[in-house]
Each structure stands twice: as C-alpha cells, then as structure tokens.
Amino acid sequence: MASKRRLRRKACGAKLRFNSHEEALIFLQERHLRGMAPYPCGFCGHYHVGHPNRHQRQAITASKDKTLW
C-alpha cells in the first residue's frame, strides 16, 4: 500500500498551484494552452492544471452538444 506522503507528492508536489479556478483559467489563456482544464486538488486545497480524463471529456462534449440544439 502506498504511503499518503508519496501520494501527495505525486498528486501536487511539483505542480503549479492557483488560489482560484479563475486564476488557473487566466494562466491557460495567457499561455494558449488548449485541451487543459483547472481542477481542485484534494490534498492542498488549491487548483492545478491538467488534461481532463475520459469522463470529464465526455461531459464537456455532451454539454457542447446540448448548446448546439
């Protein structure tokens, strides 16, 4: 079983931390990073930026499809 310290280090150790969802979005827009999204971290309570997983991508495309009709 993995230690909590190792899990935390892997989850948010070397990642950029943002205080809010809006700060992370501004960072993405300034860097022109497409296909990435901010998400809350369960360990540090801040927001990180990363690629959405399969379930999140499906939800995003489903919400876009609803807006088209």
PDB file of N, CA, C and O in Angstrom:
ATOM      1  N   MET A   1       0.835  -1.172   0.000  1.00  0.00           N
ATOM      2  CA  MET A   1       0.000   0.000   0.000  1.00  0.00           C
ATOM      3  C   MET A   1       0.887   1.245   0.000  1.00  0.00           C
ATOM      4  O   MET A   1       1.892   1.307   0.707  1.00  0.00           O
ATOM      5  N   ALA A   2       0.498   2.223  -0.798  1.00  0.00           N
ATOM      6  CA  ALA A   2       1.296   3.439  -0.929  1.00  0.00           C
ATOM      7  C   ALA A   2       1.098   4.343   0.287  1.00  0.00           C
ATOM      8  O   ALA A   2       0.022   4.391   0.882  1.00  0.00           O
ATOM      9  N   SER A   3       2.161   5.052   0.632  1.00  0.00           N
ATOM     10  CA  SER A   3       2.054   5.967   1.761  1.00  0.00           C
ATOM     11  C   SER A   3       1.332   7.248   1.334  1.00  0.00           C
ATOM     12  O   SER A   3       1.346   7.612   0.159  1.00  0.00           O
ATOM     13  N   LYS A   4       0.708   7.920   2.289  1.00  0.00           N
ATOM     14  CA  LYS A   4      -0.006   9.159   1.985  1.00  0.00           C
ATOM     15  C   LYS A   4       0.962  10.244   1.532  1.00  0.00           C
ATOM     16  O   LYS A   4       0.616  11.073   0.690  1.00  0.00           O
ATOM     17  N   ARG A   5       2.159  10.243   2.079  1.00  0.00           N
ATOM     18  CA  ARG A   5       3.153  11.238   1.689  1.00  0.00           C
ATOM     19  C   ARG A   5       3.519  11.079   0.215  1.00  0.00           C
ATOM     20  O   ARG A   5       3.635  12.066  -0.511  1.00  0.00           O
ATOM     21  N   ARG A   6       3.700   9.836  -0.220  1.00  0.00           N
ATOM     22  CA  ARG A   6       4.055   9.592  -1.619  1.00  0.00           C
ATOM     23  C   ARG A   6       2.901   9.978  -2.544  1.00  0.00           C
ATOM     24  O   ARG A   6       3.118  10.540  -3.617  1.00  0.00           O
ATOM     25  N   LEU A   7       1.680   9.673  -2.122  1.00  0.00           N
ATOM     26  CA  LEU A   7       0.517  10.040  -2.925  1.00  0.00           C
ATOM     27  C   LEU A   7       0.396  11.552  -3.052  1.00  0.00           C
ATOM     28  O   LEU A   7       0.117  12.063  -4.137  1.00  0.00           O
ATOM     29  N   ARG A   8       0.602  12.264  -1.964  1.00  0.00           N
ATOM     30  CA  ARG A   8       0.518  13.724  -2.006  1.00  0.00           C
ATOM     31  C   ARG A   8       1.616  14.299  -2.895  1.00  0.00           C
ATOM     32  O   ARG A   8       1.362  15.205  -3.688  1.00  0.00           O
ATOM     33  N   ARG A   9       2.830  13.778  -2.767  1.00  0.00           N
ATOM     34  CA  ARG A   9       3.935  14.259  -3.579  1.00  0.00           C
ATOM     35  C   ARG A   9       3.633  14.074  -5.059  1.00  0.00           C
ATOM     36  O   ARG A   9       3.922  14.951  -5.873  1.00  0.00           O
ATOM     37  N   LYS A  10       3.054  12.936  -5.402  1.00  0.00           N
ATOM     38  CA  LYS A  10       2.733  12.664  -6.793  1.00  0.00           C
ATOM     39  C   LYS A  10       1.553  13.518  -7.265  1.00  0.00           C
ATOM     40  O   LYS A  10       1.525  13.955  -8.415  1.00  0.00           O
ATOM     41  N   ALA A  11       0.591  13.753  -6.389  1.00  0.00           N
ATOM     42  CA  ALA A  11      -0.616  14.480  -6.759  1.00  0.00           C
ATOM     43  C   ALA A  11      -0.370  15.975  -6.939  1.00  0.00           C
ATOM     44  O   ALA A  11      -0.896  16.574  -7.877  1.00  0.00           O
ATOM     45  N   CYS A  12       0.420  16.588  -6.054  1.00  0.00           N
ATOM     46  CA  CYS A  12       0.566  18.043  -6.163  1.00  0.00           C
ATOM     47  C   CYS A  12       1.954  18.558  -5.807  1.00  0.00           C
ATOM     48  O   CYS A  12       2.130  19.768  -5.660  1.00  0.00           O
ATOM     49  N   GLY A  13       2.918  17.706  -5.667  1.00  0.00           N
ATOM     50  CA  GLY A  13       4.246  18.133  -5.233  1.00  0.00           C
ATOM     51  C   GLY A  13       4.927  19.135  -6.135  1.00  0.00           C
ATOM     52  O   GLY A  13       5.355  20.183  -5.652  1.00  0.00           O
ATOM     53  N   ALA A  14       5.047  18.867  -7.412  1.00  0.00           N
ATOM     54  CA  ALA A  14       5.783  19.741  -8.323  1.00  0.00           C
ATOM     55  C   ALA A  14       4.860  20.526  -9.254  1.00  0.00           C
ATOM     56  O   ALA A  14       5.325  21.149 -10.208  1.00  0.00           O
ATOM     57  N   LYS A  15       3.569  20.498  -8.986  1.00  0.00           N
ATOM     58  CA  LYS A  15       2.615  21.176  -9.874  1.00  0.00           C
ATOM     59  C   LYS A  15       2.422  22.629  -9.458  1.00  0.00           C
ATOM     60  O   LYS A  15       2.606  22.987  -8.294  1.00  0.00           O
ATOM     61  N   LEU A  16       2.050  23.455 -10.427  1.00  0.00           N
ATOM     62  CA  LEU A  16       1.723  24.842 -10.132  1.00  0.00           C
ATOM     63  C   LEU A  16       0.437  24.902  -9.326  1.00  0.00           C
ATOM     64  O   LEU A  16      -0.494  24.136  -9.573  1.00  0.00           O
ATOM     65  N   ARG A  17       0.387  25.808  -8.365  1.00  0.00           N
ATOM     66  CA  ARG A  17      -0.803  25.959  -7.521  1.00  0.00           C
ATOM     67  C   ARG A  17      -1.442  27.311  -7.791  1.00  0.00           C
ATOM     68  O   ARG A  17      -0.757  28.330  -7.876  1.00  0.00           O
ATOM     69  N   PHE A  18      -2.746  27.308  -7.922  1.00  0.00           N
ATOM     70  CA  PHE A  18      -3.514  28.528  -8.121  1.00  0.00           C
ATOM     71  C   PHE A  18      -4.539  28.629  -7.009  1.00  0.00           C
ATOM     72  O   PHE A  18      -5.098  27.621  -6.577  1.00  0.00           O
ATOM     73  N   ASN A  19      -4.788  29.848  -6.547  1.00  0.00           N
ATOM     74  CA  ASN A  19      -5.721  30.049  -5.444  1.00  0.00           C
ATOM     75  C   ASN A  19      -7.172  29.887  -5.861  1.00  0.00           C
ATOM     76  O   ASN A  19      -8.018  29.548  -5.033  1.00  0.00           O
ATOM     77  N   SER A  20      -7.475  30.124  -7.134  1.00  0.00           N
ATOM     78  CA  SER A  20      -8.863  30.039  -7.580  1.00  0.00           C
ATOM     79  C   SER A  20      -8.932  29.439  -8.982  1.00  0.00           C
ATOM     80  O   SER A  20      -7.935  29.353  -9.699  1.00  0.00           O
ATOM     81  N   HIS A  21     -10.125  29.036  -9.336  1.00  0.00           N
ATOM     82  CA  HIS A  21     -10.396  28.488 -10.657  1.00  0.00           C
ATOM     83  C   HIS A  21     -10.126  29.559 -11.722  1.00  0.00           C
ATOM     84  O   HIS A  21      -9.595  29.256 -12.791  1.00  0.00           O
ATOM     85  N   GLU A  22     -10.492  30.800 -11.425  1.00  0.00           N
ATOM     86  CA  GLU A  22     -10.313  31.903 -12.372  1.00  0.00           C
ATOM     87  C   GLU A  22      -8.836  32.180 -12.638  1.00  0.00           C
ATOM     88  O   GLU A  22      -8.453  32.440 -13.779  1.00  0.00           O
ATOM     89  N   GLU A  23      -8.005  32.128 -11.600  1.00  0.00           N
ATOM     90  CA  GLU A  23      -6.568  32.322 -11.784  1.00  0.00           C
ATOM     91  C   GLU A  23      -5.991  31.268 -12.719  1.00  0.00           C
ATOM     92  O   GLU A  23      -5.167  31.580 -13.578  1.00  0.00           O
ATOM     93  N   ALA A  24      -6.418  30.036 -12.554  1.00  0.00           N
ATOM     94  CA  ALA A  24      -5.924  28.952 -13.401  1.00  0.00           C
ATOM     95  C   ALA A  24      -6.387  29.142 -14.842  1.00  0.00           C
ATOM     96  O   ALA A  24      -5.627  28.871 -15.771  1.00  0.00           O
ATOM     97  N   LEU A  25      -7.622  29.605 -15.042  1.00  0.00           N
ATOM     98  CA  LEU A  25      -8.117  29.861 -16.395  1.00  0.00           C
ATOM     99  C   LEU A  25      -7.334  30.980 -17.075  1.00  0.00           C
ATOM    100  O   LEU A  25      -7.020  30.893 -18.262  1.00  0.00           O
ATOM    101  N   ILE A  26      -7.022  32.026 -16.322  1.00  0.00           N
ATOM    102  CA  ILE A  26      -6.224  33.125 -16.877  1.00  0.00           C
ATOM    103  C   ILE A  26      -4.852  32.619 -17.295  1.00  0.00           C
ATOM    104  O   ILE A  26      -4.350  32.993 -18.355  1.00  0.00           O
ATOM    105  N   PHE A  27      -4.243  31.774 -16.474  1.00  0.00           N
ATOM    106  CA  PHE A  27      -2.947  31.176 -16.808  1.00  0.00           C
ATOM    107  C   PHE A  27      -3.032  30.403 -18.121  1.00  0.00           C
ATOM    108  O   PHE A  27      -2.157  30.530 -18.978  1.00  0.00           O
ATOM    109  N   LEU A  28      -4.086  29.601 -18.278  1.00  0.00           N
ATOM    110  CA  LEU A  28      -4.251  28.826 -19.504  1.00  0.00           C
ATOM    111  C   LEU A  28      -4.435  29.722 -20.713  1.00  0.00           C
ATOM    112  O   LEU A  28      -3.888  29.438 -21.779  1.00  0.00           O
ATOM    113  N   GLN A  29      -5.192  30.798 -20.570  1.00  0.00           N
ATOM    114  CA  GLN A  29      -5.422  31.714 -21.681  1.00  0.00           C
ATOM    115  C   GLN A  29      -4.157  32.463 -22.066  1.00  0.00           C
ATOM    116  O   GLN A  29      -3.888  32.658 -23.251  1.00  0.00           O
ATOM    117  N   GLU A  30      -3.374  32.886 -21.068  1.00  0.00           N
ATOM    118  CA  GLU A  30      -2.138  33.609 -21.350  1.00  0.00           C
ATOM    119  C   GLU A  30      -1.110  32.732 -22.053  1.00  0.00           C
ATOM    120  O   GLU A  30      -0.354  33.210 -22.898  1.00  0.00           O
ATOM    121  N   ARG A  31      -1.083  31.462 -21.708  1.00  0.00           N
ATOM    122  CA  ARG A  31      -0.111  30.533 -22.294  1.00  0.00           C
ATOM    123  C   ARG A  31      -0.637  29.831 -23.545  1.00  0.00           C
ATOM    124  O   ARG A  31       0.082  29.056 -24.176  1.00  0.00           O
ATOM    125  N   HIS A  32      -1.891  30.102 -23.899  1.00  0.00           N
ATOM    126  CA  HIS A  32      -2.541  29.487 -25.062  1.00  0.00           C
ATOM    127  C   HIS A  32      -2.514  27.965 -24.984  1.00  0.00           C
ATOM    128  O   HIS A  32      -2.248  27.286 -25.975  1.00  0.00           O
ATOM    129  N   LEU A  33      -2.791  27.441 -23.800  1.00  0.00           N
ATOM    130  CA  LEU A  33      -2.807  26.003 -23.588  1.00  0.00           C
ATOM    131  C   LEU A  33      -4.219  25.484 -23.816  1.00  0.00           C
ATOM    132  O   LEU A  33      -5.119  25.737 -23.015  1.00  0.00           O
ATOM    133  N   ARG A  34      -4.404  24.771 -24.891  1.00  0.00           N
ATOM    134  CA  ARG A  34      -5.721  24.223 -25.205  1.00  0.00           C
ATOM    135  C   ARG A  34      -5.781  22.766 -24.790  1.00  0.00           C
ATOM    136  O   ARG A  34      -4.763  22.076 -24.748  1.00  0.00           O
ATOM    137  N   GLY A  35      -6.973  22.310 -24.489  1.00  0.00           N
ATOM    138  CA  GLY A  35      -7.156  20.922 -24.098  1.00  0.00           C
ATOM    139  C   GLY A  35      -6.838  20.659 -22.638  1.00  0.00           C
ATOM    140  O   GLY A  35      -6.855  19.511 -22.195  1.00  0.00           O
ATOM    141  N   MET A  36      -6.549  21.713 -21.885  1.00  0.00           N
ATOM    142  CA  MET A  36      -6.257  21.556 -20.469  1.00  0.00           C
ATOM    143  C   MET A  36      -7.321  22.290 -19.667  1.00  0.00           C
ATOM    144  O   MET A  36      -7.959  23.218 -20.165  1.00  0.00           O
ATOM    145  N   ALA A  37      -7.505  21.870 -18.436  1.00  0.00           N
ATOM    146  CA  ALA A  37      -8.540  22.462 -17.592  1.00  0.00           C
ATOM    147  C   ALA A  37      -8.075  22.505 -16.142  1.00  0.00           C
ATOM    148  O   ALA A  37      -7.333  21.626 -15.704  1.00  0.00           O
ATOM    149  N   PRO A  38      -8.505  23.520 -15.393  1.00  0.00           N
ATOM    150  CA  PRO A  38      -8.179  23.568 -13.970  1.00  0.00           C
ATOM    151  C   PRO A  38      -9.043  22.592 -13.177  1.00  0.00           C
ATOM    152  O   PRO A  38     -10.191  22.325 -13.533  1.00  0.00           O
ATOM    153  N   TYR A  39      -8.470  22.066 -12.098  1.00  0.00           N
ATOM    154  CA  TYR A  39      -9.214  21.154 -11.236  1.00  0.00           C
ATOM    155  C   TYR A  39      -8.778  21.355  -9.794  1.00  0.00           C
ATOM    156  O   TYR A  39      -7.617  21.675  -9.539  1.00  0.00           O
ATOM    157  N   PRO A  40      -9.693  21.172  -8.848  1.00  0.00           N
ATOM    158  CA  PRO A  40      -9.326  21.333  -7.435  1.00  0.00           C
ATOM    159  C   PRO A  40      -8.523  20.128  -6.944  1.00  0.00           C
ATOM    160  O   PRO A  40      -8.786  18.991  -7.335  1.00  0.00           O
ATOM    161  N   CYS A  41      -7.552  20.394  -6.090  1.00  0.00           N
ATOM    162  CA  CYS A  41      -6.719  19.338  -5.521  1.00  0.00           C
ATOM    163  C   CYS A  41      -7.279  18.929  -4.170  1.00  0.00           C
ATOM    164  O   CYS A  41      -7.571  19.777  -3.328  1.00  0.00           O
ATOM    165  N   GLY A  42      -7.426  17.644  -3.970  1.00  0.00           N
ATOM    166  CA  GLY A  42      -7.935  17.136  -2.706  1.00  0.00           C
ATOM    167  C   GLY A  42      -6.924  17.170  -1.578  1.00  0.00           C
ATOM    168  O   GLY A  42      -7.296  17.028  -0.414  1.00  0.00           O
ATOM    169  N   PHE A  43      -5.635  17.357  -1.903  1.00  0.00           N
ATOM    170  CA  PHE A  43      -4.601  17.365  -0.874  1.00  0.00           C
ATOM    171  C   PHE A  43      -4.304  18.767  -0.366  1.00  0.00           C
ATOM    172  O   PHE A  43      -4.282  18.996   0.844  1.00  0.00           O
ATOM    173  N   CYS A  44      -4.076  19.712  -1.280  1.00  0.00           N
ATOM    174  CA  CYS A  44      -3.636  21.045  -0.847  1.00  0.00           C
ATOM    175  C   CYS A  44      -4.752  22.079  -0.844  1.00  0.00           C
ATOM    176  O   CYS A  44      -4.587  23.148  -0.255  1.00  0.00           O
ATOM    177  N   GLY A  45      -5.882  21.795  -1.481  1.00  0.00           N
ATOM    178  CA  GLY A  45      -6.990  22.728  -1.491  1.00  0.00           C
ATOM    179  C   GLY A  45      -6.876  23.818  -2.544  1.00  0.00           C
ATOM    180  O   GLY A  45      -7.767  24.661  -2.655  1.00  0.00           O
ATOM    181  N   HIS A  46      -5.799  23.817  -3.318  1.00  0.00           N
ATOM    182  CA  HIS A  46      -5.630  24.786  -4.392  1.00  0.00           C
ATOM    183  C   HIS A  46      -6.096  24.168  -5.710  1.00  0.00           C
ATOM    184  O   HIS A  46      -6.634  23.061  -5.730  1.00  0.00           O
ATOM    185  N   TYR A  47      -5.886  24.892  -6.804  1.00  0.00           N
ATOM    186  CA  TYR A  47      -6.234  24.378  -8.126  1.00  0.00           C
ATOM    187  C   TYR A  47      -4.963  24.096  -8.905  1.00  0.00           C
ATOM    188  O   TYR A  47      -3.985  24.837  -8.805  1.00  0.00           O
ATOM    189  N   HIS A  48      -4.980  23.024  -9.679  1.00  0.00           N
ATOM    190  CA  HIS A  48      -3.905  22.665 -10.589  1.00  0.00           C
ATOM    191  C   HIS A  48      -4.468  22.648 -12.004  1.00  0.00           C
ATOM    192  O   HIS A  48      -5.680  22.737 -12.197  1.00  0.00           O
ATOM    193  N   VAL A  49      -3.584  22.532 -12.992  1.00  0.00           N
ATOM    194  CA  VAL A  49      -3.984  22.500 -14.386  1.00  0.00           C
ATOM    195  C   VAL A  49      -3.548  21.173 -14.979  1.00  0.00           C
ATOM    196  O   VAL A  49      -2.420  20.730 -14.763  1.00  0.00           O
ATOM    197  N   GLY A  50      -4.447  20.538 -15.730  1.00  0.00           N
ATOM    198  CA  GLY A  50      -4.105  19.269 -16.349  1.00  0.00           C
ATOM    199  C   GLY A  50      -5.091  18.899 -17.435  1.00  0.00           C
ATOM    200  O   GLY A  50      -6.069  19.604 -17.683  1.00  0.00           O
ATOM    201  N   HIS A  51      -4.817  17.788 -18.069  1.00  0.00           N
ATOM    202  CA  HIS A  51      -5.712  17.283 -19.102  1.00  0.00           C
ATOM    203  C   HIS A  51      -6.900  16.601 -18.441  1.00  0.00           C
ATOM    204  O   HIS A  51      -6.722  15.843 -17.488  1.00  0.00           O
ATOM    205  N   PRO A  52      -8.116  16.860 -18.934  1.00  0.00           N
ATOM    206  CA  PRO A  52      -9.282  16.180 -18.357  1.00  0.00           C
ATOM    207  C   PRO A  52      -9.260  14.692 -18.684  1.00  0.00           C
ATOM    208  O   PRO A  52      -8.774  14.281 -19.738  1.00  0.00           O
ATOM    209  N   ASN A  53      -9.796  13.887 -17.757  1.00  0.00           N
ATOM    210  CA  ASN A  53      -9.843  12.450 -18.016  1.00  0.00           C
ATOM    211  C   ASN A  53     -11.002  12.117 -18.963  1.00  0.00           C
ATOM    212  O   ASN A  53     -11.739  13.010 -19.381  1.00  0.00           O
ATOM    213  N   ARG A  54     -11.155  10.883 -19.287  1.00  0.00           N
ATOM    214  CA  ARG A  54     -12.143  10.460 -20.284  1.00  0.00           C
ATOM    215  C   ARG A  54     -13.564  10.860 -19.890  1.00  0.00           C
ATOM    216  O   ARG A  54     -14.327  11.329 -20.734  1.00  0.00           O
ATOM    217  N   HIS A  55     -13.922  10.683 -18.633  1.00  0.00           N
ATOM    218  CA  HIS A  55     -15.275  11.005 -18.190  1.00  0.00           C
ATOM    219  C   HIS A  55     -15.531  12.513 -18.256  1.00  0.00           C
ATOM    220  O   HIS A  55     -16.627  12.944 -18.616  1.00  0.00           O
ATOM    221  N   GLN A  56     -14.533  13.303 -17.913  1.00  0.00           N
ATOM    222  CA  GLN A  56     -14.674  14.749 -17.984  1.00  0.00           C
ATOM    223  C   GLN A  56     -14.801  15.209 -19.439  1.00  0.00           C
ATOM    224  O   GLN A  56     -15.592  16.102 -19.741  1.00  0.00           O
ATOM    225  N   ARG A  57     -14.021  14.598 -20.342  1.00  0.00           N
ATOM    226  CA  ARG A  57     -14.124  14.960 -21.765  1.00  0.00           C
ATOM    227  C   ARG A  57     -15.501  14.632 -22.308  1.00  0.00           C
ATOM    228  O   ARG A  57     -16.060  15.407 -23.084  1.00  0.00           O
ATOM    229  N   GLN A  58     -16.064  13.485 -21.909  1.00  0.00           N
ATOM    230  CA  GLN A  58     -17.403  13.116 -22.365  1.00  0.00           C
ATOM    231  C   GLN A  58     -18.437  14.112 -21.859  1.00  0.00           C
ATOM    232  O   GLN A  58     -19.361  14.460 -22.594  1.00  0.00           O
ATOM    233  N   ALA A  59     -18.304  14.569 -20.639  1.00  0.00           N
ATOM    234  CA  ALA A  59     -19.243  15.546 -20.083  1.00  0.00           C
ATOM    235  C   ALA A  59     -19.128  16.882 -20.811  1.00  0.00           C
ATOM    236  O   ALA A  59     -20.134  17.549 -21.054  1.00  0.00           O
ATOM    237  N   ILE A  60     -17.902  17.272 -21.158  1.00  0.00           N
ATOM    238  CA  ILE A  60     -17.693  18.531 -21.876  1.00  0.00           C
ATOM    239  C   ILE A  60     -18.329  18.470 -23.258  1.00  0.00           C
ATOM    240  O   ILE A  60     -19.025  19.399 -23.668  1.00  0.00           O
ATOM    241  N   THR A  61     -18.089  17.372 -23.978  1.00  0.00           N
ATOM    242  CA  THR A  61     -18.667  17.266 -25.321  1.00  0.00           C
ATOM    243  C   THR A  61     -20.180  17.143 -25.260  1.00  0.00           C
ATOM    244  O   THR A  61     -20.868  17.641 -26.151  1.00  0.00           O
ATOM    245  N   ALA A  62     -20.717  16.495 -24.234  1.00  0.00           N
ATOM    246  CA  ALA A  62     -22.169  16.385 -24.094  1.00  0.00           C
ATOM    247  C   ALA A  62     -22.786  17.756 -23.831  1.00  0.00           C
ATOM    248  O   ALA A  62     -23.851  18.070 -24.364  1.00  0.00           O
ATOM    249  N   SER A  63     -22.124  18.573 -23.015  1.00  0.00           N
ATOM    250  CA  SER A  63     -22.668  19.908 -22.738  1.00  0.00           C
ATOM    251  C   SER A  63     -22.574  20.794 -23.974  1.00  0.00           C
ATOM    252  O   SER A  63     -23.445  21.639 -24.184  1.00  0.00           O
ATOM    253  N   LYS A  64     -21.538  20.624 -24.799  1.00  0.00           N
ATOM    254  CA  LYS A  64     -21.430  21.392 -26.036  1.00  0.00           C
ATOM    255  C   LYS A  64     -22.516  20.986 -27.027  1.00  0.00           C
ATOM    256  O   LYS A  64     -23.066  21.831 -27.733  1.00  0.00           O
ATOM    257  N   ASP A  65     -22.823  19.688 -27.077  1.00  0.00           N
ATOM    258  CA  ASP A  65     -23.864  19.207 -27.979  1.00  0.00           C
ATOM    259  C   ASP A  65     -25.235  19.756 -27.583  1.00  0.00           C
ATOM    260  O   ASP A  65     -26.058  20.042 -28.453  1.00  0.00           O
ATOM    261  N   LYS A  66     -25.487  19.903 -26.301  1.00  0.00           N
ATOM    262  CA  LYS A  66     -26.766  20.433 -25.834  1.00  0.00           C
ATOM    263  C   LYS A  66     -26.926  21.903 -26.205  1.00  0.00           C
ATOM    264  O   LYS A  66     -28.039  22.356 -26.469  1.00  0.00           O
ATOM    265  N   THR A  67     -25.832  22.645 -26.228  1.00  0.00           N
ATOM    266  CA  THR A  67     -25.926  24.062 -26.542  1.00  0.00           C
ATOM    267  C   THR A  67     -26.160  24.291 -28.039  1.00  0.00           C
ATOM    268  O   THR A  67     -26.661  25.343 -28.436  1.00  0.00           O
ATOM    269  N   LEU A  68     -25.800  23.317 -28.859  1.00  0.00           N
ATOM    270  CA  LEU A  68     -25.991  23.473 -30.297  1.00  0.00           C
ATOM    271  C   LEU A  68     -27.451  23.330 -30.690  1.00  0.00           C
ATOM    272  O   LEU A  68     -27.856  23.863 -31.723  1.00  0.00           O
ATOM    273  N   TRP A  69     -28.247  22.634 -29.906  1.00  0.00           N
ATOM    274  CA  TRP A  69     -29.630  22.404 -30.280  1.00  0.00           C
ATOM    275  C   TRP A  69     -30.506  23.286 -29.527  1.00  0.00           C
ATOM    276  O   TRP A  69     -31.723  23.244 -29.703  1.00  0.00           O
TER     277      TRP A  69
END
